[in-house]
């Protein structure tokens, strides 16, 4: 009986894990907007590598950890490509996957304000991604010996394909984007039965970088997301950045996140973060503090980013 109870619990957590994993990856857009919108692949005529490691709910037993590795570049005049891989460990479950992206960019600016070899001042972009997710259960971590062994579960893993689509527009300091994910309602067979498909989800962001003196800027922005089940959430962000010289720059950001879960109520979160650039290398750190009941059980979530760009980007993390 206990064995079947464990199977039922893991079946439920596999669905929650899929949604939570996607939330973790997409929420890292603060460091890399490409993770939330495929149209950002090659939006600049430059190549970018980025590695992130997130420790979620530190202080709790078997706290989740997620690593991502992403790459994006302008392959041809109007063609961009990108890809990312992720590895997510969440208690008994493990999930790995990634996506490959094709993007098409339409320059809309001309005249003296066109920034040659640095960035395209005004541009409309479209992107589409194909992604794969692989889910598995680590049976060795289960406490009950009766649930261990090669035949403890029927199909304790599953592979699910899916696709994303995105639109991105920028005009000098202004930028906005809309992306749709989980376009294919796949139902992976994980525990000998078909699971609930990942929810169809939309992401919308909007912001503007206002130029200041001394090569500095201030950038307010918002991000709103909603899925087919009526769960809505959003971020309000305020970033300040400065390019001190060609070899050094820095940025700091304060973010407030609020989500409304139709079944579980609302959650609140504060996220101070910042980063520095040394030449073409970037190093960033983010701290997330839950303001609901979880704050009494953990020390928040921590994320570290290491990036390398083959150019000096005009704005950090875009």
C-alpha positions in Angstrom: 0.0 0.0 0.0 2.8 2.4 0.9 4.4 1.7 -2.4 1.3 2.8 -4.3 1.0 5.9 -2.1 4.6 6.9 -3.1 3.7 6.3 -6.7 0.7 8.6 -6.4 2.6 11.3 -4.7 5.4 11.2 -7.3 2.9 11.3 -10.1 1.5 14.5 -8.7 4.9 16.0 -8.0 6.0 15.2 -11.5 3.3 17.6 -12.8 4.2 20.2 -10.2 7.9 19.8 -11.0 7.4 20.4 -14.7 5.6 23.7 -14.0 8.1 24.7 -11.3 11.1 23.8 -13.5 9.8 26.0 -16.3 9.1 28.8 -13.8 12.8 28.6 -12.6 14.2 28.7 -16.1 12.0 31.5 -17.4 12.4 33.5 -14.2 16.1 33.8 -14.9 15.3 36.3 -17.7 16.8 39.0 -15.4 20.2 37.7 -16.6 19.1 36.6 -20.0 15.9 37.6 -21.7 16.4 34.9 -24.3 15.4 32.3 -21.7 11.9 33.7 -21.8 11.6 34.8 -25.4 13.2 32.9 -28.4 13.1 36.1 -30.6 16.1 37.4 -28.5 18.4 34.9 -30.2 20.7 37.0 -32.3 18.9 40.2 -31.6 22.3 41.8 -31.4 25.1 41.1 -33.9 27.2 39.4 -31.2 27.6 36.0 -29.5 26.8 35.4 -25.9 27.5 32.4 -23.5 25.9 32.3 -20.1 26.0 29.8 -17.2 23.7 30.0 -14.2 23.3 28.0 -11.1 20.3 28.5 -8.8 19.9 27.2 -5.3 16.2 27.4 -4.3 14.9 27.5 -0.7 18.3 27.1 0.9 18.0 25.7 4.4 15.4 23.0 3.6 16.2 19.3 3.1 17.0 18.4 -0.5 16.5 22.0 -1.7 16.1 22.3 -5.5 19.0 23.2 -7.7 18.9 24.3 -11.3 21.8 24.8 -13.8 21.4 26.4 -17.2 23.9 26.9 -20.1 22.8 29.1 -23.0 24.3 30.4 -26.2 22.9 32.8 -28.8 24.4 34.6 -31.8 23.7 36.5 -35.0 24.6 33.7 -37.5 23.8 35.7 -40.8 22.6 39.2 -41.7 19.1 38.7 -40.4 19.3 35.2 -38.9 19.8 34.4 -35.3 20.2 31.1 -33.6 20.4 30.0 -30.0 20.2 27.1 -27.6 20.1 26.3 -23.9 20.4 23.3 -21.7 19.2 22.8 -18.2 19.6 20.4 -15.3 17.0 20.5 -12.5 17.2 18.5 -9.3 14.1 18.6 -7.1 14.0 16.1 -4.3 13.4 12.6 -5.7 13.0 13.9 -9.2 15.5 15.0 -11.9 14.7 16.8 -15.1 17.1 17.7 -17.9 16.3 19.3 -21.2 16.9 22.2 -23.5 15.8 24.0 -26.6 17.2 25.0 -30.0 16.1 28.3 -31.6 15.8 30.0 -35.0 15.1 33.7 -35.1 14.5 36.2 -37.9 15.3 39.9 -37.5 14.0 42.9 -39.5 16.0 46.1 -39.1 13.8 49.2 -39.0 16.3 52.0 -38.3 18.4 54.1 -40.7 20.2 57.4 -40.8 22.9 58.6 -38.5 21.3 57.0 -35.4 22.0 53.5 -36.8 24.7 52.0 -34.5 26.9 50.0 -36.8 28.7 46.9 -35.4 27.3 47.5 -31.9 23.5 47.1 -31.9 20.5 47.6 -34.2 18.7 50.7 -32.9 15.2 49.7 -34.0 14.3 46.1 -34.9 11.4 43.7 -35.1 12.2 40.0 -34.4 10.5 36.7 -34.5 11.7 33.4 -33.0 10.6 29.8 -32.7 12.1 27.1 -30.4 11.9 23.4 -30.3 12.5 21.9 -26.8 12.8 18.5 -25.2 12.3 17.6 -21.5 13.4 14.4 -19.8 12.0 13.5 -16.4 13.3 10.7 -14.1 12.9 9.5 -10.5 16.0 8.7 -8.4 14.7 5.6 -6.6 17.8 5.3 -4.5 16.7 8.3 -2.5 13.5 6.8 -1.4 13.4 5.7 2.2 11.0 2.7 1.7 13.0 -0.4 0.5 9.9 -1.8 -1.1 9.9 1.1 -3.6 13.5 0.5 -4.6 14.8 -1.8 -7.3 14.6 -2.1 -11.1 10.9 -3.0 -11.1 9.6 -0.7 -8.4 7.9 1.7 -10.9 6.5 1.3 -14.4 8.2 3.8 -16.6 9.7 6.0 -13.9 10.9 8.5 -16.5 9.5 10.2 -19.6 10.5 12.3 -22.6 8.3 15.1 -23.8 8.8 17.5 -26.8 7.3 21.0 -27.1 7.7 24.3 -28.9 7.8 28.1 -28.1 7.2 31.2 -30.2 8.2 34.8 -29.5 8.0 38.4 -30.9 10.4 41.1 -29.8 10.6 44.8 -30.7 13.2 47.4 -29.7 13.5 51.0 -30.6 16.6 52.7 -29.1 16.1 52.4 -25.3 12.5 51.0 -25.5 11.9 47.2 -25.7 9.0 44.8 -25.5 8.2 41.2 -26.2 5.5 38.5 -26.2 6.2 34.8 -26.1 4.0 31.7 -26.0 5.3 28.4 -24.6 4.1 24.8 -24.5 2.4 25.1 -27.9 2.2 21.3 -28.3 -0.1 19.6 -25.8 2.1 16.5 -25.3 1.2 14.0 -22.6 4.3 12.1 -21.6 4.0 8.5 -20.2 6.0 8.7 -17.0 4.3 6.3 -14.5 2.6 3.9 -17.0 -0.1 6.4 -17.6 -0.5 9.7 -19.5 0.4 12.8 -17.5 -1.3 16.2 -17.7 0.3 18.3 -20.4 2.4 21.3 -19.5 0.2 24.4 -19.4 0.0 26.8 -22.3 1.7 30.0 -21.0 2.2 33.5 -22.2 5.0 36.0 -21.2 4.9 39.7 -21.9 7.6 42.2 -21.0 8.0 45.9 -21.5 10.7 48.4 -20.5 12.7 51.4 -21.4 16.4 52.4 -20.7 16.7 56.1 -20.1 20.2 57.5 -20.8 21.9 59.4 -18.0 25.2 61.3 -17.8 28.5 59.4 -17.5 27.4 56.5 -19.7 24.8 55.4 -17.2 21.2 54.4 -17.6 18.1 53.7 -15.5 15.7 51.0 -16.8 12.2 50.4 -15.4 10.5 47.2 -16.7 7.7 44.8 -16.1 7.1 41.2 -16.8 3.6 39.6 -16.8 2.9 35.9 -17.3 -0.3 33.9 -17.4 -1.3 30.3 -18.2 -4.4 28.5 -19.4 -5.5 27.6 -15.8 -5.9 31.3 -14.9 -2.7 31.6 -12.8 -1.3 35.1 -13.3 1.9 36.7 -12.0 4.2 39.7 -12.7 7.4 41.4 -11.9 8.2 45.1 -11.4 11.9 45.9 -12.0 14.1 48.9 -11.7 17.7 48.6 -12.9 20.6 51.1 -12.8 23.7 50.5 -14.9 26.9 52.2 -15.8 29.8 51.6 -18.3 32.7 53.1 -16.4 35.1 52.3 -19.2 35.6 49.6 -21.9 37.1 47.2 -19.3 34.5 47.7 -16.5 30.8 48.2 -16.0 28.2 47.3 -13.3 24.5 47.2 -12.7 22.1 46.8 -9.8 18.4 45.9 -9.8 15.5 45.7 -7.4 12.5 43.5 -8.3 9.2 42.8 -6.7 7.2 39.7 -7.8 3.6 38.9 -7.1 1.8 35.8 -8.3 -1.9 34.8 -8.1 -2.4 31.1 -8.1 -6.1 30.3 -8.6 -5.9 27.3 -6.3 -3.2 28.3 -3.7 -3.6 32.0 -3.4 -0.9 34.6 -3.9 2.8 34.8 -3.2 5.1 37.7 -2.8 8.8 38.0 -3.4 11.6 40.6 -3.2 14.7 40.1 -5.4 17.7 42.4 -5.1 20.4 41.5 -7.7 23.4 43.0 -9.4 26.4 42.3 -11.7 29.7 43.5 -12.9 31.5 43.3 -16.3 35.2 42.8 -16.5 36.1 43.2 -20.2 33.9 40.7 -22.0 33.1 38.6 -18.9 30.0 39.2 -16.7 29.4 38.0 -13.2 25.9 38.4 -11.6 24.2 37.4 -8.3 20.5 37.4 -7.4 18.8 36.8 -4.0 15.1 35.9 -3.8 13.3 36.2 -0.5 9.8 34.8 -0.2 7.5 36.9 1.8 4.9 34.2 2.5 5.1 31.4 5.1 8.1 29.9 3.4 10.3 32.7 4.8 10.3 31.0 8.2 11.6 27.7 6.7 14.4 28.7 4.4 17.1 31.3 3.7 15.7 32.3 0.3 17.0 31.4 -3.1 20.4 32.3 -4.5 21.5 32.5 -8.2 24.9 33.0 -9.7 25.5 33.9 -13.3 28.7 33.8 -15.3 28.6 35.1 -18.9 31.0 35.9 -21.8 30.1 38.1 -24.7 32.2 38.5 -27.9 31.4 42.2 -27.8 30.7 45.0 -25.3 26.9 45.0 -25.0 25.2 48.4 -24.8 22.7 47.2 -22.1 23.4 44.5 -19.6 21.6 41.2 -19.8 19.7 41.9 -23.1 
